[in-house]
Amino acid sequence: MLKYLLFIVLFFINPFVCTAQIIATFEIELQKPVNGLEIPVSVNLDEVTFLSDSSLSLIEIGGNKKITVPFQISQGKQRTLYWLIIPGNETKNKRTYELVKGSPSAFPQIGAAMNNGALTIHSGDKNLLRYMYKTVYPPAGIDTVFKRSAFIHPLWTPHGQELTRIQAPDHYHHYGIWDPWTHVLFEKDTVDFWNLKGRQGTVRFGNFVSVNSGPVFAEFAALQQHIAFKKDGTEKVALNELQTVRVYQPENNKDYYIADITIELNCASESPFEILEYRYAGLGWRATEKWKKDNTEVLTSEGKTRKEADGSTARWCIIEGALNNDYGGAVMMSYPGNYNHPEPLRIWPEDSNNGEMFGMFAPTKNKNWLLEPGKTYTLKYRFVVFNGHFNKEKAESAWQYFAMPPEVKTSPSKNYHR
């Protein structure tokens, strides 16, 4: 709650909080347990007001207190207002906010900085997530076929430990968090975009569509191209992917933060892209080399542990382990609208690959998926990245509010006319 001490101070030194014109009131009823977690919420701002972004402020009403709240507005087909519900009294299941006319207060920003072929999302001096858009080559002496771009590494815990690994000697084609498809029927050929050694295909960074930062979240949207290597030596883009990664501003002194990954897929030509059933494909996470079978734990939404998680289906999966003298990990969550949800898991069992850790949702593990030209297919995932231990109750709360964000009831002020 230290962050909110600043808000209270701002309230007392900003008299507009008491006198500003109220535009609308937002009421949110939290119908499920929060378990101490922040909850992202949003409203369509154009349905409320056409005032400019710089003429708005957001205030939480709590009894006799009014606290200014960080918010962020995204521009698109519509303006959307975002903020975070900060956990407080668990018995208080209703939150009330006022959108008022007035200059917004200044709040710490979560930023996105580009440097040397990488985009790094950071909160203050803490790095949280890095996206590599330049081509990264394997170590000297290793076949350059294993080069790769368009992947996340490192993913850091709130305490700064790396949770990802790239180019492990047993799998040089593993790149942190990345999402190739393994067994694809494309133009009468079966193409493998995952196992680079076969020289059948790869995934490359194309360009950034957008990069944004602010007091609530930082995000980027990157075009990634799934490229088939044809038998005549030419290349063809088989699939276009728009990958949007959004990281929410962590609350001060909290041991977790939220990262959302949204994947939008479109056929790049008039040819369909049929992902064939295979034991792994999709969004994979090659975990830190510090994790072995004797210092990691897995727990899924269905109660499966590392011994039995592989091949099971799940809504969420906790993967955590020892990190030097600390502990941490991430909860992977699958959105209910994803293909083949609850999705099959690929989790390396304890007795394989020297006990190291690899985890993923693999939607085509047990069925094909036909992507047709002219259509968009979307996969949404949320990671809650943490230090310490994460229990099933907190994971279930996090998934519930990811799957079904709370409804925001909007009441326009009778004295405001837009």
LOTOR-357883 format. One record per residue (C-alpha): y, x, z. Coordinates in nm, 2 decimals, padded with zeros to 4 digits. Example, Ala and Ser with C-alpha at 12.3 -4.5 7.8 and 13.67 -1.06 7.14 Angstrom:
# residues 2
v = -00.45 | u = 01.23 | w = 00.78 $
v = -00.11 | u = 01.37 | w = 00.71 $
# end
This chain:
# residues 418
v = 00.00 | u = 00.00 | w = 00.00 $
v = 00.24 | u = 00.30 | w = 00.00 $
v = 00.35 | u = 00.21 | w = -00.35 $
v = 00.48 | u = -00.12 | w = -00.22 $
v = 00.69 | u = 00.05 | w = 00.04 $
v = 00.90 | u = 00.15 | w = -00.26 $
v = 00.91 | u = -00.21 | w = -00.37 $
v = 01.03 | u = -00.33 | w = -00.03 $
v = 01.31 | u = -00.07 | w = -00.03 $
v = 01.41 | u = -00.18 | w = -00.38 $
v = 01.43 | u = -00.54 | w = -00.26 $
v = 01.68 | u = -00.45 | w = 00.01 $
v = 01.90 | u = -00.24 | w = -00.21 $
v = 01.88 | u = -00.49 | w = -00.51 $
v = 02.07 | u = -00.80 | w = -00.42 $
v = 01.98 | u = -00.96 | w = -00.75 $
v = 01.63 | u = -01.03 | w = -00.61 $
v = 01.79 | u = -01.30 | w = -00.39 $
v = 02.05 | u = -01.43 | w = -00.64 $
v = 01.90 | u = -01.38 | w = -00.99 $
v = 01.83 | u = -01.68 | w = -01.21 $
v = 01.47 | u = -01.79 | w = -01.20 $
v = 01.32 | u = -01.83 | w = -01.54 $
v = 00.96 | u = -01.93 | w = -01.44 $
v = 00.71 | u = -01.93 | w = -01.16 $
v = 00.36 | u = -01.80 | w = -01.20 $
v = 00.08 | u = -01.91 | w = -00.97 $
v = -00.26 | u = -01.74 | w = -00.96 $
v = -00.55 | u = -01.86 | w = -00.76 $
v = -00.82 | u = -01.60 | w = -00.69 $
v = -01.14 | u = -01.81 | w = -00.69 $
v = -01.38 | u = -01.51 | w = -00.65 $
v = -01.39 | u = -01.22 | w = -00.40 $
v = -01.16 | u = -00.93 | w = -00.49 $
v = -01.33 | u = -00.67 | w = -00.27 $
v = -01.02 | u = -00.46 | w = -00.26 $
v = -00.98 | u = -00.41 | w = -00.63 $
v = -00.67 | u = -00.45 | w = -00.85 $
v = -00.68 | u = -00.72 | w = -01.11 $
v = -00.50 | u = -00.70 | w = -01.44 $
v = -00.33 | u = -01.03 | w = -01.55 $
v = -00.12 | u = -01.13 | w = -01.84 $
v = 00.08 | u = -01.42 | w = -01.99 $
v = 00.23 | u = -01.51 | w = -02.33 $
v = 00.59 | u = -01.42 | w = -02.27 $
v = 00.72 | u = -01.60 | w = -02.58 $
v = 00.60 | u = -01.93 | w = -02.44 $
v = 00.83 | u = -01.86 | w = -02.14 $
v = 01.14 | u = -01.70 | w = -02.26 $
v = 01.30 | u = -01.52 | w = -02.56 $
v = 01.52 | u = -01.30 | w = -02.33 $
v = 01.50 | u = -00.93 | w = -02.41 $
v = 01.26 | u = -00.71 | w = -02.22 $
v = 01.55 | u = -00.53 | w = -02.05 $
v = 01.68 | u = -00.86 | w = -01.90 $
v = 01.37 | u = -00.95 | w = -01.70 $
v = 01.23 | u = -00.87 | w = -01.36 $
v = 00.91 | u = -00.98 | w = -01.18 $
v = 00.90 | u = -01.06 | w = -00.81 $
v = 00.60 | u = -01.15 | w = -00.59 $
v = 00.68 | u = -01.42 | w = -00.33 $
v = 00.49 | u = -01.38 | w = 00.00 $
v = 00.62 | u = -01.60 | w = 00.28 $
v = 00.98 | u = -01.49 | w = 00.34 $
v = 00.93 | u = -01.16 | w = 00.15 $
v = 01.02 | u = -01.10 | w = -00.21 $
v = 00.88 | u = -00.78 | w = -00.36 $
v = 00.97 | u = -00.65 | w = -00.70 $
v = 00.65 | u = -00.58 | w = -00.91 $
v = 00.59 | u = -00.34 | w = -01.20 $
v = 00.53 | u = -00.51 | w = -01.53 $
v = 00.49 | u = -00.41 | w = -01.89 $
v = 00.56 | u = -00.60 | w = -02.21 $
v = 00.36 | u = -00.54 | w = -02.53 $
v = 00.50 | u = -00.63 | w = -02.87 $
v = 00.27 | u = -00.78 | w = -03.14 $
v = 00.22 | u = -01.12 | w = -03.29 $
v = 00.35 | u = -01.23 | w = -02.96 $
v = 00.51 | u = -01.06 | w = -02.66 $
v = 00.26 | u = -01.03 | w = -02.37 $
v = 00.37 | u = -00.97 | w = -02.01 $
v = 00.12 | u = -00.76 | w = -01.80 $
v = 00.10 | u = -00.68 | w = -01.43 $
v = -00.15 | u = -00.59 | w = -01.17 $
v = -00.25 | u = -00.81 | w = -00.87 $
v = -00.26 | u = -00.57 | w = -00.58 $
v = -00.53 | u = -00.65 | w = -00.32 $
v = -00.40 | u = -00.76 | w = 00.02 $
v = -00.51 | u = -01.02 | w = 00.27 $
v = -00.85 | u = -01.13 | w = 00.15 $
v = -00.80 | u = -01.48 | w = 00.30 $
v = -00.50 | u = -01.53 | w = 00.08 $
v = -00.64 | u = -01.65 | w = -00.25 $
v = -00.32 | u = -01.77 | w = -00.41 $
v = -00.04 | u = -01.54 | w = -00.54 $
v = 00.30 | u = -01.65 | w = -00.65 $
v = 00.54 | u = -01.46 | w = -00.88 $
v = 00.89 | u = -01.54 | w = -01.01 $
v = 01.01 | u = -01.41 | w = -01.35 $
v = 01.39 | u = -01.38 | w = -01.31 $
v = 01.69 | u = -01.28 | w = -01.52 $
v = 01.80 | u = -00.93 | w = -01.42 $
v = 01.77 | u = -00.57 | w = -01.49 $
v = 01.41 | u = -00.44 | w = -01.41 $
v = 01.36 | u = -00.19 | w = -01.14 $
v = 01.24 | u = 00.16 | w = -01.22 $
v = 00.88 | u = 00.24 | w = -01.14 $
v = 00.65 | u = 00.54 | w = -01.19 $
v = 00.51 | u = 00.55 | w = -01.54 $
v = 00.15 | u = 00.62 | w = -01.65 $
v = 00.19 | u = 00.84 | w = -01.96 $
v = 00.02 | u = 00.94 | w = -02.28 $
v = 00.09 | u = 01.30 | w = -02.40 $
v = -00.02 | u = 01.47 | w = -02.72 $
v = -00.08 | u = 01.84 | w = -02.72 $
v = -00.30 | u = 02.08 | w = -02.92 $
v = -00.51 | u = 01.81 | w = -03.09 $
v = -00.57 | u = 01.60 | w = -02.78 $
v = -00.41 | u = 01.29 | w = -02.63 $
v = -00.41 | u = 01.29 | w = -02.25 $
v = -00.35 | u = 00.99 | w = -02.03 $
v = -00.20 | u = 01.09 | w = -01.70 $
v = -00.05 | u = 00.94 | w = -01.38 $
v = 00.21 | u = 01.18 | w = -01.24 $
v = 00.04 | u = 01.52 | w = -01.24 $
v = -00.31 | u = 01.37 | w = -01.24 $
v = -00.50 | u = 01.37 | w = -01.57 $
v = -00.73 | u = 01.07 | w = -01.61 $
v = -00.87 | u = 01.06 | w = -01.96 $
v = -00.84 | u = 01.28 | w = -02.27 $
v = -00.91 | u = 01.18 | w = -02.63 $
v = -00.98 | u = 01.46 | w = -02.88 $
v = -00.85 | u = 01.38 | w = -03.22 $
v = -00.88 | u = 01.72 | w = -03.37 $
v = -01.21 | u = 01.85 | w = -03.49 $
v = -01.40 | u = 02.04 | w = -03.22 $
v = -01.65 | u = 02.30 | w = -03.34 $
v = -01.97 | u = 02.40 | w = -03.16 $
v = -02.00 | u = 02.74 | w = -02.99 $
v = -02.02 | u = 03.06 | w = -03.21 $
v = -02.35 | u = 03.10 | w = -03.37 $
v = -02.44 | u = 02.73 | w = -03.37 $
v = -02.45 | u = 02.53 | w = -03.70 $
v = -02.10 | u = 02.39 | w = -03.78 $
v = -02.27 | u = 02.06 | w = -03.88 $
v = -02.23 | u = 01.98 | w = -03.51 $
v = -01.85 | u = 01.96 | w = -03.53 $
v = -01.69 | u = 01.64 | w = -03.42 $
v = -01.36 | u = 01.46 | w = -03.36 $
v = -01.28 | u = 01.11 | w = -03.21 $
v = -01.43 | u = 01.13 | w = -02.86 $
v = -01.33 | u = 01.11 | w = -02.50 $
v = -01.36 | u = 01.43 | w = -02.29 $
v = -01.29 | u = 01.49 | w = -02.01 $
v = -01.30 | u = 01.16 | w = -01.82 $
v = -01.17 | u = 01.26 | w = -01.48 $
v = -01.23 | u = 01.11 | w = -01.14 $
v = -00.92 | u = 01.02 | w = -00.93 $
v = -00.98 | u = 01.35 | w = -00.74 $
v = -00.98 | u = 01.55 | w = -01.07 $
v = -01.35 | u = 01.62 | w = -01.13 $
v = -01.49 | u = 01.59 | w = -01.48 $
v = -01.75 | u = 01.32 | w = -01.54 $
v = -01.82 | u = 01.40 | w = -01.91 $
v = -01.98 | u = 01.69 | w = -02.10 $
v = -01.98 | u = 01.80 | w = -02.46 $
v = -02.21 | u = 02.02 | w = -02.67 $
v = -02.49 | u = 02.05 | w = -02.42 $
v = -02.73 | u = 02.32 | w = -02.54 $
v = -03.01 | u = 02.05 | w = -02.55 $
v = -02.79 | u = 01.81 | w = -02.75 $
v = -02.51 | u = 01.98 | w = -02.94 $
v = -02.42 | u = 01.64 | w = -03.09 $
v = -02.33 | u = 01.48 | w = -02.76 $
v = -01.96 | u = 01.44 | w = -02.71 $
v = -01.84 | u = 01.30 | w = -02.38 $
v = -01.79 | u = 00.93 | w = -02.44 $
v = -01.84 | u = 00.85 | w = -02.81 $
v = -01.98 | u = 00.57 | w = -03.02 $
v = -02.18 | u = 00.65 | w = -03.34 $
v = -02.46 | u = 00.42 | w = -03.48 $
v = -02.80 | u = 00.58 | w = -03.52 $
v = -03.01 | u = 00.38 | w = -03.77 $
v = -02.80 | u = 00.20 | w = -04.03 $
v = -02.89 | u = 00.05 | w = -04.36 $
v = -02.60 | u = 00.12 | w = -04.60 $
v = -02.62 | u = 00.09 | w = -04.98 $
v = -03.00 | u = 00.12 | w = -04.98 $
v = -03.00 | u = 00.43 | w = -04.77 $
v = -03.08 | u = 00.46 | w = -04.40 $
v = -02.80 | u = 00.66 | w = -04.25 $
v = -02.78 | u = 00.83 | w = -03.91 $
v = -02.42 | u = 00.87 | w = -03.78 $
v = -02.54 | u = 01.00 | w = -03.44 $
v = -02.77 | u = 01.29 | w = -03.49 $
v = -02.54 | u = 01.53 | w = -03.69 $
v = -02.82 | u = 01.78 | w = -03.76 $
v = -02.96 | u = 01.54 | w = -04.03 $
v = -02.64 | u = 01.57 | w = -04.23 $
v = -02.65 | u = 01.19 | w = -04.31 $
v = -02.32 | u = 01.09 | w = -04.16 $
v = -02.05 | u = 01.14 | w = -03.89 $
v = -01.75 | u = 00.97 | w = -03.73 $
v = -01.41 | u = 01.11 | w = -03.78 $
v = -01.06 | u = 01.05 | w = -03.64 $
v = -00.83 | u = 00.89 | w = -03.90 $
v = -00.50 | u = 00.83 | w = -03.74 $
v = -00.32 | u = 00.67 | w = -03.45 $
v = -00.22 | u = 00.31 | w = -03.50 $
v = -00.02 | u = 00.30 | w = -03.18 $
v = 00.04 | u = 00.49 | w = -02.85 $
v = 00.21 | u = 00.32 | w = -02.56 $
v = 00.29 | u = 00.40 | w = -02.20 $
v = 00.47 | u = 00.22 | w = -01.91 $
v = 00.45 | u = 00.13 | w = -01.54 $
v = 00.13 | u = -00.08 | w = -01.57 $
v = -00.08 | u = 00.10 | w = -01.83 $
v = -00.10 | u = 00.37 | w = -02.10 $
v = -00.30 | u = 00.31 | w = -02.42 $
v = -00.37 | u = 00.43 | w = -02.77 $
v = -00.53 | u = 00.27 | w = -03.07 $
v = -00.71 | u = 00.51 | w = -03.30 $
v = -00.86 | u = 00.45 | w = -03.65 $
v = -01.21 | u = 00.61 | w = -03.66 $
v = -01.40 | u = 00.63 | w = -03.98 $
v = -01.78 | u = 00.62 | w = -04.00 $
v = -01.86 | u = 00.83 | w = -04.30 $
v = -02.19 | u = 00.83 | w = -04.49 $
v = -02.29 | u = 01.15 | w = -04.67 $
v = -02.43 | u = 01.04 | w = -05.00 $
v = -02.73 | u = 01.21 | w = -05.17 $
v = -02.51 | u = 01.33 | w = -05.46 $
v = -02.30 | u = 01.53 | w = -05.22 $
v = -02.00 | u = 01.29 | w = -05.20 $
v = -01.88 | u = 01.11 | w = -04.89 $
v = -01.80 | u = 00.74 | w = -04.84 $
v = -01.64 | u = 00.56 | w = -04.56 $
v = -01.89 | u = 00.29 | w = -04.46 $
v = -01.72 | u = 00.14 | w = -04.15 $
v = -01.37 | u = 00.14 | w = -04.02 $
v = -01.33 | u = 00.12 | w = -03.64 $
v = -01.01 | u = 00.05 | w = -03.44 $
v = -01.07 | u = 00.19 | w = -03.09 $
v = -00.82 | u = 00.09 | w = -02.83 $
v = -00.83 | u = 00.27 | w = -02.49 $
v = -00.62 | u = 00.14 | w = -02.21 $
v = -00.59 | u = 00.30 | w = -01.87 $
v = -00.42 | u = 00.11 | w = -01.59 $
v = -00.19 | u = 00.28 | w = -01.34 $
v = -00.38 | u = 00.36 | w = -01.02 $
v = -00.24 | u = 00.23 | w = -00.70 $
v = -00.12 | u = 00.52 | w = -00.47 $
v = -00.39 | u = 00.69 | w = -00.27 $
v = -00.67 | u = 00.46 | w = -00.41 $
v = -01.00 | u = 00.62 | w = -00.51 $
v = -01.04 | u = 00.44 | w = -00.84 $
v = -00.88 | u = 00.34 | w = -01.16 $
v = -00.96 | u = 00.10 | w = -01.45 $
v = -01.01 | u = 00.21 | w = -01.82 $
v = -01.08 | u = -00.05 | w = -02.09 $
v = -01.23 | u = 00.04 | w = -02.43 $
v = -01.21 | u = -00.21 | w = -02.71 $
v = -01.39 | u = -00.15 | w = -03.04 $
v = -01.31 | u = -00.35 | w = -03.35 $
v = -01.54 | u = -00.29 | w = -03.65 $
v = -01.49 | u = -00.38 | w = -04.02 $
v = -01.69 | u = -00.29 | w = -04.33 $
v = -01.49 | u = -00.03 | w = -04.53 $
v = -01.61 | u = -00.16 | w = -04.87 $
v = -01.79 | u = -00.46 | w = -05.02 $
v = -02.12 | u = -00.32 | w = -04.89 $
v = -02.26 | u = -00.46 | w = -04.57 $
v = -02.34 | u = -00.23 | w = -04.27 $
v = -02.66 | u = -00.33 | w = -04.10 $
v = -02.73 | u = -00.16 | w = -03.77 $
v = -03.11 | u = -00.15 | w = -03.74 $
v = -03.30 | u = -00.17 | w = -03.41 $
v = -03.32 | u = 00.16 | w = -03.24 $
v = -03.36 | u = 00.29 | w = -02.88 $
v = -03.00 | u = 00.41 | w = -02.86 $
v = -02.67 | u = 00.36 | w = -03.05 $
v = -02.32 | u = 00.26 | w = -02.96 $
v = -02.10 | u = 00.37 | w = -02.67 $
v = -02.27 | u = 00.66 | w = -02.50 $
v = -02.17 | u = 00.87 | w = -02.20 $
v = -02.31 | u = 01.22 | w = -02.16 $
v = -02.24 | u = 01.29 | w = -01.80 $
v = -02.14 | u = 01.61 | w = -01.62 $
v = -02.39 | u = 01.90 | w = -01.60 $
v = -02.35 | u = 01.88 | w = -01.22 $
v = -02.57 | u = 01.57 | w = -01.21 $
v = -02.95 | u = 01.61 | w = -01.19 $
v = -03.22 | u = 01.38 | w = -01.08 $
v = -03.19 | u = 01.46 | w = -00.71 $
v = -02.81 | u = 01.40 | w = -00.68 $
v = -02.75 | u = 01.09 | w = -00.89 $
v = -02.79 | u = 00.72 | w = -00.84 $
v = -02.80 | u = 00.42 | w = -01.08 $
v = -02.77 | u = 00.06 | w = -00.99 $
v = -02.75 | u = -00.23 | w = -01.25 $
v = -02.63 | u = -00.59 | w = -01.21 $
v = -03.00 | u = -00.69 | w = -01.21 $
v = -03.08 | u = -00.45 | w = -00.92 $
v = -03.25 | u = -00.18 | w = -01.13 $
v = -03.23 | u = 00.18 | w = -01.02 $
v = -03.26 | u = 00.50 | w = -01.24 $
v = -03.63 | u = 00.48 | w = -01.22 $
v = -03.64 | u = 00.14 | w = -01.40 $
v = -03.30 | u = 00.09 | w = -01.56 $
v = -03.38 | u = 00.22 | w = -01.91 $
v = -03.46 | u = -00.07 | w = -02.15 $
v = -03.34 | u = -00.33 | w = -01.90 $
v = -03.04 | u = -00.55 | w = -01.97 $
v = -02.73 | u = -00.57 | w = -01.76 $
v = -02.38 | u = -00.69 | w = -01.72 $
v = -02.27 | u = -00.38 | w = -01.54 $
v = -02.42 | u = -00.04 | w = -01.44 $
v = -02.31 | u = 00.20 | w = -01.16 $
v = -02.37 | u = 00.57 | w = -01.24 $
v = -02.26 | u = 00.80 | w = -00.96 $
v = -02.35 | u = 01.13 | w = -00.81 $
v = -02.25 | u = 01.45 | w = -00.62 $
v = -01.95 | u = 01.64 | w = -00.73 $
v = -01.92 | u = 01.97 | w = -00.55 $
v = -01.83 | u = 01.86 | w = -00.19 $
v = -01.73 | u = 01.51 | w = -00.31 $
v = -01.90 | u = 01.21 | w = -00.47 $
v = -01.80 | u = 00.98 | w = -00.76 $
v = -01.88 | u = 00.82 | w = -01.08 $
v = -01.81 | u = 00.51 | w = -01.29 $
v = -01.91 | u = 00.15 | w = -01.33 $
v = -01.97 | u = 00.06 | w = -01.70 $
v = -01.92 | u = -00.31 | w = -01.77 $
v = -02.00 | u = -00.52 | w = -02.08 $
v = -01.79 | u = -00.82 | w = -02.19 $
v = -01.98 | u = -01.15 | w = -02.22 $
v = -01.87 | u = -01.19 | w = -02.58 $
v = -02.03 | u = -00.86 | w = -02.69 $
v = -02.32 | u = -00.87 | w = -02.93 $
v = -02.65 | u = -00.91 | w = -02.75 $
v = -02.50 | u = -00.95 | w = -02.41 $
v = -02.62 | u = -00.89 | w = -02.14 $
v = -02.67 | u = -00.56 | w = -02.33 $
v = -02.98 | u = -00.34 | w = -02.32 $
v = -02.93 | u = 00.00 | w = -02.14 $
v = -03.03 | u = 00.34 | w = -02.24 $
v = -03.05 | u = 00.55 | w = -01.92 $
v = -03.23 | u = 00.88 | w = -01.92 $
v = -03.51 | u = 00.85 | w = -01.67 $
v = -03.53 | u = 01.11 | w = -01.39 $
v = -03.83 | u = 01.29 | w = -01.55 $
v = -03.66 | u = 01.35 | w = -01.89 $
v = -03.41 | u = 01.60 | w = -02.02 $
v = -03.43 | u = 01.82 | w = -01.70 $
v = -03.31 | u = 01.53 | w = -01.49 $
v = -02.97 | u = 01.53 | w = -01.65 $
v = -02.77 | u = 01.20 | w = -01.69 $
v = -02.70 | u = 01.00 | w = -02.00 $
v = -02.61 | u = 00.63 | w = -01.99 $
v = -02.50 | u = 00.37 | w = -02.25 $
v = -02.50 | u = 00.01 | w = -02.35 $
v = -02.71 | u = -00.01 | w = -02.66 $
v = -02.67 | u = -00.36 | w = -02.82 $
v = -02.91 | u = -00.28 | w = -03.10 $
v = -03.19 | u = -00.14 | w = -02.88 $
v = -03.40 | u = -00.45 | w = -02.94 $
v = -03.25 | u = -00.63 | w = -03.25 $
v = -03.07 | u = -00.56 | w = -03.57 $
v = -02.70 | u = -00.64 | w = -03.62 $
v = -02.56 | u = -00.72 | w = -03.96 $
v = -02.19 | u = -00.65 | w = -04.02 $
v = -02.07 | u = -00.83 | w = -04.32 $
v = -01.76 | u = -00.74 | w = -04.54 $
v = -01.45 | u = -00.94 | w = -04.46 $
v = -01.53 | u = -00.99 | w = -04.09 $
v = -01.42 | u = -00.82 | w = -03.77 $
v = -01.67 | u = -00.75 | w = -03.49 $
v = -01.55 | u = -00.67 | w = -03.14 $
v = -01.71 | u = -00.49 | w = -02.85 $
v = -01.53 | u = -00.47 | w = -02.51 $
v = -01.61 | u = -00.24 | w = -02.22 $
v = -01.45 | u = -00.17 | w = -01.89 $
v = -01.50 | u = 00.15 | w = -01.68 $
v = -01.40 | u = 00.16 | w = -01.32 $
v = -01.38 | u = 00.53 | w = -01.24 $
v = -01.40 | u = 00.62 | w = -00.88 $
v = -01.46 | u = 00.88 | w = -00.60 $
v = -01.68 | u = 00.80 | w = -00.31 $
v = -01.96 | u = 00.53 | w = -00.35 $
v = -01.94 | u = 00.20 | w = -00.53 $
v = -02.15 | u = -00.09 | w = -00.40 $
v = -02.29 | u = -00.39 | w = -00.59 $
v = -02.04 | u = -00.63 | w = -00.43 $
v = -01.74 | u = -00.44 | w = -00.56 $
v = -01.91 | u = -00.39 | w = -00.90 $
v = -01.98 | u = -00.77 | w = -00.93 $
v = -01.62 | u = -00.85 | w = -00.84 $
v = -01.49 | u = -00.60 | w = -01.09 $
v = -01.71 | u = -00.75 | w = -01.36 $
v = -01.62 | u = -01.11 | w = -01.28 $
v = -01.25 | u = -01.04 | w = -01.32 $
v = -01.31 | u = -00.85 | w = -01.64 $
v = -01.52 | u = -01.12 | w = -01.78 $
v = -01.31 | u = -01.41 | w = -01.66 $
v = -00.95 | u = -01.30 | w = -01.58 $
v = -00.77 | u = -01.54 | w = -01.34 $
v = -00.57 | u = -01.82 | w = -01.50 $
v = -00.20 | u = -01.79 | w = -01.47 $
v = -00.03 | u = -02.13 | w = -01.41 $
v = 00.32 | u = -02.12 | w = -01.55 $
v = 00.60 | u = -02.35 | w = -01.42 $
v = 00.93 | u = -02.32 | w = -01.61 $
v = 01.24 | u = -02.34 | w = -01.40 $
v = 01.43 | u = -02.67 | w = -01.44 $
v = 01.76 | u = -02.48 | w = -01.44 $
v = 01.66 | u = -02.24 | w = -01.72 $
v = 01.68 | u = -02.33 | w = -02.09 $
v = 01.56 | u = -02.07 | w = -02.34 $
# end
